[in-house]
Amino acid sequence: MPQFVTPAEAVAHIKDGACIIYNNFLSVINAEQLSAALNERYKATGHPKDLELYCSAGLGGWKPGSVCEEIACLGAVKSVVLSHFGTTPEIARMILENKLEAYNLPFGAMSHAIRAAAGGQDYIISDCGLNLFVDPKYNGYQLNEKSRRVMVEEIVIDGKRRLKYAVPRPDVAFIKASSCDAEGNISMEDEVAMGDALSVAQATKRRGGLVIVQVARMLDAAEARHPMEIVIPAALVSYICICPEQTQVQGLPGVDPLLSGRAQMSDEALGDYVKEQSAGAAEDPAKLLIARRAVRELKPGHVVNIGVGAPEYVAREAARTGILSQVNLTVESGPMRGLPAGGTPFGAAISPHAICTSAEQFDLYDGGGLDICFIGALEIDAQGNVNGHYHPKKLSGIGGFINITQFTHKVVFCTSFSAGGLELEEDGNGLHIKKEGRFPKFVKEVTALSFSAENAHANGQEVLYVTERCVFRLGEKGLVLTEVVPGIDVRKDVLDQLPFEVEVDL
């Protein structure tokens, strides 16, 4: 039976050199109180030190020095293995300055590796990442000179080249849940996602590690959960910390039942909700134009993934236009249907119809279960290759990008033509570019390979690149310009802004 202790008492058992595995998804399901207690222990004692942080998604609160990344800022961390660094900007900075050993692996591969570790396996075999930056022929997952551990290897099975990913070996698990019963069985009814909570606990327990769970409350006998509602059985838990102050989303107060699915909103009401939220609110004009064009690719019955940034506007447009009720929007964290939340609570959905584990969601994605996805891009080259995760001055991380784009039937990249100061104007004659952004999105050669046009051709994928001023498709030889927004000068605003020539098929 687990022991009921304070966060400080729980983290006192963590040893130097431990691998701590987090069941986080960016700013949701974060065990903030456990992280805070770990930080305080290190400040007071200098221990535990030489830690490894392992999280299949990403951890943190988007702002520098948030509670989950503070332990690294304090100097207690030797290495990190994460798929996403957007919510840990200080960790990202330390990596770029070669101060921290770091590895960037696909979210889906890491999620499946955690599940495999729970079953006692040493590695997983996957097609995820073939011919991309994580492929051993590039070793782009090793993020700096300090990072030389081999975590991905090439393997040939039945004449087919595939990738072998190492599984984690956690010593400690940090898990946030909603409640427990008197025996210590854990449920997550108020959370916006489950992550891979059970697999995280199993993988840690089988190695004799510590499974530490923080919850908001203990249930009384009258509130007893049905066995099907128990996410982690008590037998797998070492310590439980009752933390009534915990919130549903890091940085946001309270608990919203619409995000956990305990309250529901009709699709029509979701459309009204988006209109109300947008009324008078400042919206990015480029993202809005991109979304209005991109949403036209949705068809009734589609199973869809919506990414962060400009794609968030596509979800809103789906609600505004009424097609939301006819499609199945998903998020890699686990929600199905409803309206994916943007901003701080990204990873949640408003009024989800179902929430599965991340590993189960990536089973769907890797199996080609997505009809279409809408996802951002940092760089695009003439061949149609895309960098979606890395810049020498800003490390965002791959997240679920590869799993989402590598196996989906139609991929719609949503990005402004340039970034950093782009100014637009619309009038009765159409769209006009008042000022170009400082950072071009279309480049001669991408800095890192997150999406391969060669892979897309081999897989028979349809690929579109939607900007605020024009649309490209992936042709046999690279980008093909297929649409230009009224008011845009094709030569001045598009072709002359490209560092390469493209086929034009207007």
C-alpha positions in Angstrom: 0.0 0.0 0.0 1.4 3.5 -0.8 2.4 5.9 1.9 0.7 9.2 2.2 3.3 11.9 2.6 4.1 15.5 1.8 5.9 16.4 -1.4 9.0 17.3 0.6 9.0 13.9 2.3 8.5 12.1 -1.0 11.3 13.8 -2.9 13.7 13.2 0.0 14.0 9.6 -1.2 15.3 10.6 -4.7 19.0 9.7 -5.1 21.8 11.4 -7.0 22.0 10.3 -10.6 18.3 9.3 -10.8 16.4 9.3 -14.0 13.1 11.1 -13.3 10.3 10.3 -15.8 7.5 12.9 -16.0 4.0 12.2 -17.2 3.6 15.7 -18.5 2.2 17.3 -21.6 3.6 20.8 -21.9 1.6 22.9 -19.4 -1.0 20.2 -18.6 -0.9 17.3 -16.1 2.2 18.8 -14.5 3.2 17.6 -11.1 4.1 21.2 -10.0 4.1 20.6 -6.3 6.5 17.7 -6.6 8.8 19.7 -8.9 8.7 22.6 -6.4 9.6 20.3 -3.5 12.5 18.9 -5.5 13.8 22.4 -6.2 13.6 23.3 -2.5 15.4 20.2 -1.5 18.3 20.9 -3.9 18.6 24.5 -2.8 18.8 23.3 0.9 21.1 20.3 0.5 22.7 20.2 -3.0 21.0 16.9 -3.6 19.9 15.1 -5.6 22.3 16.0 -8.3 23.4 14.6 -11.8 19.7 13.9 -12.6 18.3 12.9 -15.9 14.8 14.3 -16.9 12.8 12.2 -19.3 9.5 13.4 -20.7 7.8 12.1 -23.9 6.1 15.5 -24.5 7.6 18.4 -22.7 7.4 19.9 -19.3 7.1 23.5 -18.1 4.9 26.5 -18.2 6.1 28.4 -21.4 7.8 31.1 -19.2 11.5 31.0 -18.4 12.4 29.4 -15.1 9.0 27.9 -14.5 8.8 25.4 -11.6 9.3 22.3 -13.7 12.6 23.5 -15.4 14.0 25.3 -12.3 15.8 22.1 -11.2 17.9 22.3 -14.4 18.5 26.0 -13.9 19.8 25.3 -10.4 22.5 23.0 -11.8 21.1 19.6 -10.6 20.5 18.1 -14.0 23.1 16.3 -16.1 20.9 15.4 -19.1 17.4 15.7 -20.6 15.5 13.6 -23.0 12.4 15.5 -24.3 10.4 15.8 -27.5 9.5 19.5 -27.0 11.4 22.4 -25.5 8.9 25.3 -26.1 7.7 25.2 -22.5 11.2 25.1 -21.1 13.0 28.1 -22.7 15.8 28.1 -20.1 16.6 24.4 -20.7 16.6 25.2 -24.4 19.0 28.0 -23.9 21.3 25.8 -21.8 21.3 23.2 -24.6 22.2 25.7 -27.3 25.0 27.0 -25.1 26.3 23.4 -24.7 25.8 23.5 -20.9 23.4 20.5 -20.8 23.5 17.0 -22.3 20.3 16.8 -24.4 18.4 14.5 -26.8 15.3 15.3 -28.9 13.2 12.4 -30.0 9.7 12.1 -31.5 6.9 12.2 -29.0 5.2 9.1 -30.4 8.4 7.1 -30.4 9.1 8.1 -26.8 5.5 7.3 -25.7 5.7 3.9 -27.3 9.2 3.4 -25.7 7.7 4.0 -22.3 5.0 1.5 -22.9 7.7 -1.0 -24.1 9.8 -0.3 -21.0 6.7 -1.2 -18.9 6.7 -4.6 -20.5 10.4 -5.2 -20.0 11.6 -4.6 -23.5 14.9 -2.9 -24.3 13.9 -1.1 -27.5 11.1 -0.5 -30.0 11.3 -0.9 -33.7 9.6 1.9 -35.8 9.5 3.6 -39.1 9.0 6.9 -37.4 11.9 9.2 -38.3 13.3 7.3 -41.2 15.4 9.7 -43.4 14.7 12.5 -41.0 16.9 14.3 -38.4 16.6 11.4 -35.9 17.9 8.9 -38.4 21.4 7.6 -37.5 22.7 8.9 -40.8 22.1 12.4 -39.4 22.1 11.9 -35.6 20.3 15.2 -35.3 18.7 14.1 -32.1 22.0 14.6 -30.3 21.6 18.4 -29.7 25.1 19.5 -28.8 28.7 18.5 -28.3 28.0 17.1 -24.8 25.4 14.7 -26.2 26.9 11.5 -27.6 24.7 8.8 -26.2 23.3 6.5 -28.9 19.5 6.3 -28.6 18.5 5.5 -32.2 20.1 2.8 -34.3 19.5 1.4 -37.8 18.2 -2.1 -38.1 17.3 -4.1 -41.2 14.4 -6.6 -40.9 13.3 -8.7 -43.9 15.3 -6.4 -46.1 13.6 -3.3 -44.9 15.6 -0.5 -43.1 13.9 0.6 -39.8 14.9 2.4 -36.7 15.5 1.0 -33.2 14.8 3.4 -30.3 16.2 2.7 -26.8 13.6 2.7 -24.0 13.9 4.7 -20.8 15.2 3.3 -17.5 13.4 5.4 -14.9 14.2 5.5 -11.2 11.5 7.9 -10.2 8.1 8.8 -11.7 6.4 12.2 -11.2 2.6 11.9 -11.9 -0.2 14.3 -11.4 -3.7 12.9 -11.0 -7.0 14.1 -9.6 -7.9 11.9 -6.7 -7.2 8.7 -4.8 -9.2 6.4 -2.6 -8.1 5.3 0.9 -6.2 2.4 -0.5 -4.2 4.6 -2.9 -5.9 3.7 -6.2 -5.5 6.7 -8.6 -8.1 8.4 -10.9 -7.8 11.3 -13.3 -11.3 12.6 -13.7 -10.4 16.3 -13.6 -7.4 16.1 -15.9 -7.4 17.2 -19.5 -5.3 14.2 -20.6 -3.9 11.0 -19.2 -0.5 11.1 -20.9 0.9 7.6 -20.4 0.4 7.5 -16.6 -0.1 3.8 -16.2 2.9 2.9 -18.4 5.1 5.5 -16.6 4.2 3.9 -13.3 4.7 0.3 -14.6 8.0 1.1 -16.2 9.3 2.7 -13.0 7.9 0.0 -10.7 9.5 -2.9 -12.6 12.9 -1.4 -12.0 12.3 -1.0 -8.3 11.9 2.7 -8.6 9.7 5.3 -6.8 6.3 6.1 -8.2 5.2 9.4 -6.7 1.7 10.7 -7.4 0.2 14.0 -6.4 -3.6 14.4 -6.2 -6.0 17.1 -5.2 -8.0 15.1 -2.8 -8.8 11.7 -1.2 -12.3 10.3 -2.0 -14.5 9.1 0.8 -16.4 5.8 0.6 -19.4 7.4 -1.0 -17.3 8.7 -3.9 -15.6 5.4 -4.7 -14.7 5.0 -8.3 -15.7 2.2 -10.6 -12.7 -0.1 -11.2 -12.7 1.0 -14.9 -12.1 4.6 -13.8 -8.9 3.7 -11.9 -5.9 4.7 -14.0 -3.1 3.5 -11.7 -3.8 0.8 -9.1 -2.4 1.3 -5.6 0.0 -1.6 -6.0 2.1 0.4 -8.4 2.3 3.6 -6.3 5.1 4.3 -3.7 4.0 7.7 -2.4 0.9 9.8 -2.6 0.9 13.6 -1.9 -2.4 15.3 -1.3 -2.1 18.8 -2.9 -5.5 20.6 -2.8 -3.8 23.7 -4.3 -2.9 22.0 -7.6 -4.6 23.4 -10.7 -5.7 21.7 -13.9 -3.4 23.6 -16.1 -0.1 25.2 -15.0 -0.5 29.0 -15.0 -4.3 28.9 -15.0 -6.5 28.9 -11.9 -9.0 26.2 -10.9 -10.6 23.3 -12.8 -12.7 23.7 -15.9 -15.0 20.7 -16.4 -15.3 21.5 -20.1 -11.6 20.6 -20.5 -11.8 17.4 -18.6 -15.0 16.4 -20.5 -17.1 16.2 -17.3 -19.2 19.0 -18.8 -20.2 19.0 -22.4 -21.0 21.6 -25.0 -22.8 21.0 -28.3 -20.9 21.6 -31.5 -23.3 24.5 -32.3 -22.5 26.0 -28.8 -18.8 25.6 -29.5 -19.2 27.7 -32.7 -21.0 30.4 -30.7 -18.3 30.1 -28.0 -15.5 30.8 -30.6 -17.4 33.7 -32.0 -17.9 35.2 -28.5 -14.2 34.7 -27.6 -13.1 36.2 -30.9 -15.4 39.3 -30.7 -13.2 42.3 -30.0 -10.1 40.1 -29.4 -6.9 40.8 -31.3 -6.3 38.0 -33.9 -3.2 37.5 -35.9 -4.3 38.6 -39.5 -1.9 36.2 -41.2 -3.0 33.2 -39.2 -6.6 34.1 -39.8 -6.1 34.2 -43.6 -4.2 31.0 -43.5 -6.9 29.3 -41.5 -9.7 30.5 -43.8 -8.0 28.9 -46.7 -6.8 25.7 -44.9 -10.2 24.9 -43.4 -11.5 24.3 -46.9 -9.5 21.1 -47.0 -11.7 19.5 -44.3 -14.3 17.0 -45.5 -17.1 15.3 -43.5 -15.9 12.3 -41.6 -12.2 13.3 -41.6 -10.1 12.3 -38.6 -7.8 15.3 -38.0 -4.8 16.5 -36.0 -4.5 20.2 -35.2 -1.1 21.6 -34.3 0.0 24.6 -32.3 0.3 28.1 -33.7 -1.4 28.9 -37.0 -3.2 25.5 -37.1 -5.0 26.5 -33.8 -6.9 29.1 -36.0 -8.0 26.2 -38.3 -9.8 24.6 -35.4 -11.6 27.9 -34.6 -12.6 28.3 -38.3 -14.0 24.8 -38.2 -16.2 25.9 -35.3 -17.1 29.2 -37.0 -18.1 27.6 -40.3 -20.1 24.7 -38.8 -18.0 21.8 -40.1 -16.7 21.0 -36.7 -19.7 18.8 -36.1 -18.8 16.7 -39.2 -15.2 16.0 -38.4 -13.1 14.4 -35.7 -10.5 16.7 -34.4 -7.8 15.1 -32.2 -4.7 16.1 -30.2 -1.7 13.9 -29.7 -2.1 14.2 -25.9 -5.2 12.0 -26.2 -8.5 14.0 -26.7 -10.9 13.0 -29.5 -13.5 15.4 -30.9 -14.5 18.7 -29.2 -12.4 21.8 -30.0 -8.6 21.7 -29.3 -7.6 24.4 -26.9 -5.0 26.8 -28.0 -2.4 28.8 -26.0 -1.4 27.8 -22.5 -3.8 24.8 -22.2 -2.7 23.3 -25.6 -3.1 19.6 -25.2 -6.6 19.9 -23.9 -9.8 20.0 -25.9 -13.0 21.9 -25.0 -15.8 19.3 -24.6 -13.8 16.2 -25.7 -15.9 13.1 -26.5 -13.2 10.7 -25.5 -9.6 10.8 -24.0 -7.2 8.0 -24.6 -3.5 7.6 -23.7 -0.8 9.3 -25.8 0.5 5.9 -26.8 -2.9 4.9 -28.0 -3.3 8.1 -29.9 0.0 7.6 -31.6 -1.0 4.0 -32.5 -3.8 5.7 -34.6 -1.4 8.3 -36.1 1.4 5.8 -36.9 -1.1 3.4 -38.4 -2.3 6.0 -41.0 -5.5 6.7 -39.1 -5.4 10.5 -39.8 -7.0 11.6 -43.0 -5.5 15.1 -42.7 -3.3 17.2 -40.4 -2.7 20.9 -40.1 0.7 21.8 -38.8 3.2 24.7 -38.7 6.6 25.1 -40.3 9.8 27.0 -39.5 11.5 26.5 -42.9 10.5 25.1 -46.3 12.8 24.5 -49.2 12.4 24.1 -53.0 12.0 20.3 -52.8 9.2 20.7 -50.3 11.2 19.5 -47.3 10.2 21.1 -44.0 12.1 22.1 -40.8 9.5 22.2 -38.0 11.6 21.9 -34.9 15.1 23.5 -34.9 16.8 26.9 -35.3 20.3 27.6 -34.2 19.1 30.4 -32.0 15.8 28.9 -30.8 15.2 25.3 -30.0 11.5 24.3 -30.1 11.8 20.5 -30.4 10.1 18.0 -32.7 7.1 17.0 -30.4 4.6 14.9 -32.3 5.5 16.5 -35.7 7.0 13.4 -37.3 4.3 11.0 -36.1 1.7 13.4 -37.3 3.2 14.2 -40.7 5.0 11.0 -41.8 1.9 8.7 -41.9 -1.0 11.1 -42.7 -2.8 10.9 -46.0 -3.0 14.7 -46.5 -0.6 17.1 -44.8 -1.4 20.8 -44.8 1.5 23.0 -43.6 0.2 26.3 -42.3 2.7 29.1 -42.1 3.1 32.8 -42.9 5.3 33.6 -45.9 7.7 35.4 -43.6 7.8 36.1 -39.9 8.9 38.8 -37.5 7.2 42.1 -38.4 5.0 41.0 -41.3 2.4 43.7 -42.0 -0.7 43.1 -44.1 -3.6 45.2 -45.3 -6.9 44.2 -46.8 -9.2 46.5 -48.8 -11.8 46.1 -51.5 -9.2 45.1 -54.0 -7.8 42.2 -51.9 -4.7 41.6 -49.7 -1.6 43.8 -49.8 1.8 43.3 -48.2 2.7 46.5 -46.4 6.0 45.2 -44.9 7.7 41.8 -45.2 8.8 40.0 -42.1 12.5 39.9 -41.2 12.7 36.1 -41.3 11.9 34.3 -44.5 10.2 30.9 -44.2 11.2 29.7 -47.7 14.9 28.9 -47.8 17.4 27.2 -50.2 18.0 24.4 -47.8 16.3 23.6 -44.5 18.4 23.7 -41.4 17.1 20.4 -40.1 14.9 17.7 -41.7 11.6 17.2 -39.9 9.5 16.3 -43.0 10.9 14.7 -46.1 9.4 15.3 -49.6 11.1 12.1 -50.7 9.3 10.2 -48.0 6.0 11.9 -48.9 6.4 10.8 -52.6 7.2 7.2 -51.5 4.2 7.2 -49.2 1.8 8.6 -51.7 0.9 11.6 -49.5 -0.8 14.8 -50.7 1.0 17.9 -49.3 -0.1 21.5 -49.3 1.7 24.6 -48.0 -0.8 27.3 -47.2 0.4 30.9 -46.5 -1.5 34.1 -46.1 -0.8 35.1 -49.7 -0.6 31.9 -51.7 -0.7 28.1 -51.7 1.8 25.6 -53.0 1.4 21.9 -53.4 4.1 19.2 -53.5 4.8 18.3 -57.1 7.1 15.6 -58.6 10.1 18.0 -58.7 9.2 20.2 -55.6 7.0 23.1 -54.9 4.3 24.1 -57.3 2.5 27.5 -56.9 -1.2 26.8 -57.4 -3.1 29.7 -55.8 -2.6 33.4 -55.2 -4.8 35.5 -53.0 -6.6 38.4 -54.8 -4.6 41.6 -54.5 -1.2 39.9 -54.4 1.3 40.6 -57.1 2.5 37.1 -58.2 5.9 38.4 -59.3 6.7 41.0 -56.6 5.0 39.4 -53.5 5.7 35.7 -54.2 8.2 34.7 -56.9 10.7 37.5 -56.2 10.6 36.7 -52.5 11.6 33.1 -53.0 15.4 32.1 -53.1 14.6 29.5 -55.7 12.4 29.0 -58.8 9.2 27.1 -58.6 6.7 25.7 -61.1 3.7 27.9 -61.5 0.3 26.3 -62.2 -2.3 28.9 -61.5 
